[in-house]
Structures are given as structure tokens and as C-alpha cells.
Amino acid sequence: MRRRWKIAPFLLLIACLFVATIGETENADPQYTIDTPYEYPILPDTQEWIDLENVVALREACQIPEKILHNMTTDALFQTVIDYPFMVEMYAFDTIQIGYETVRRRFNGLRELENRTDCIDVMMSYLQESYSLDESERTLKDDEIEKLYFMISGDSGSVLSSGYPIALENVGP
């Protein structure tokens, strides 16, 4: 009987350590549970958009709520970023770099995307798919994503694994 009392604290300590270790392991990596892109509550050419009239209010309405933002998969976040109604502002400045930095400063989704460790992989996957298209099939979104890749990766030119050369001077306006 006395021996059981000596073992009980030891077993209790092991159980506590086990529970603590499981808790830390579960929180070590973020669990992205939202795998669909965010649907912006208002979009251009809708009456709600027109009614706001104030560009600051429009940008604020297009921010992704934090609870959603941090739980989105990188694929869903990427699609949300490229669908951002103000992404076109990237072209409204003297350089793409200045435009990109301005959009990043104004949009929480782009800042979150930059911080994802698999961001470049997700973008490269899309770019490889895009480069498999004929030039006539490519869209403005394809060019936009290429520019985002350059801005986020810091790469001024590269060759994709598909063998297609890409460089800033070769991408549209």
C-alpha cells in the first residue's frame, strides 16, 4: 500500500507532462480551417458600393475580419487577395513597387499572405498553370499574380520549373 503512495505522485507528474506536451503540440502549427475565399461584403458596381461614396469607408469594408483572416488556408487567402477590389491600385503609382507597398499597407489580407511560409509555393503553382496557357488565354489576373510573386519573393527575375523565363521587364504595364 505504501508503495502505491510513492508511485502516485510520479504517475501524476507524468500525466501532467503528457497533457502539457499535447497542448503545446496542437498549438505549434496554425490550424487553417477555412478553405474557401472570403466573400467581400460589398463589390464594385453594386448599389452598396456606390452608396458608401468614401474610398476610406470602401477600403475598410473590404478588410478581412481577423478571425477569418488567420484561419484561412493559404490557397483561400491567395484567392481572396487576388480578388481584392482595390488590387488594381497597384498600377496607379509611378512604379509597381510603390503601388504594391501602398496596397499592402492598406489591406490586411496581403500582409497576412506575405507572412505565410507556403505563400511562394501557392503562387508558383498558379504561375506554372498560367504559363501553360497560350498568350491569348492569359488574363490581367495572371499578370497581376506574376507581379505579386515578384514583390513578395523579392525576386527580380526567375525561371519557373516549367522552364518559362519570367522577369519584371517582361510583364505588362
ZINORFEN-V859806 format. One record per backbone hydrogen bond with DSSP energy under -1.0 kcal/mol. NH is the residue of the N-H (numbers start at 1). CO is the residue of the C=O. If there is no record, write none. Layout:
nh & co
NH & CO
NH & CO
This chain:
nh & co
5 & 1
6 & 2
7 & 3
8 & 4
11 & 7
12 & 8
13 & 9
14 & 10
15 & 11
16 & 12
17 & 13
18 & 14
19 & 15
20 & 16
21 & 17
22 & 18
23 & 19
24 & 20
25 & 21
26 & 22
27 & 23
34 & 71
46 & 43
50 & 46
51 & 47
52 & 48
53 & 49
54 & 52
58 & 54
59 & 55
60 & 56
61 & 57
62 & 58
63 & 60
69 & 65
70 & 66
71 & 68
73 & 34
77 & 73
78 & 74
79 & 75
80 & 76
81 & 77
82 & 78
83 & 79
84 & 81
87 & 84
89 & 86
90 & 87
91 & 88
92 & 89
99 & 95
100 & 96
101 & 97
102 & 98
103 & 99
104 & 100
105 & 101
106 & 102
107 & 103
111 & 107
112 & 108
113 & 109
114 & 110
115 & 111
116 & 113
119 & 116
122 & 118
123 & 119
124 & 120
125 & 121
126 & 122
127 & 123
128 & 124
129 & 125
130 & 126
131 & 127
133 & 130
137 & 134
143 & 139
144 & 140
145 & 141
146 & 142
147 & 143
148 & 144
149 & 145
150 & 146
151 & 147
152 & 148
153 & 149
154 & 150
158 & 166
160 & 164
163 & 160
166 & 158
168 & 156
170 & 167
171 & 168
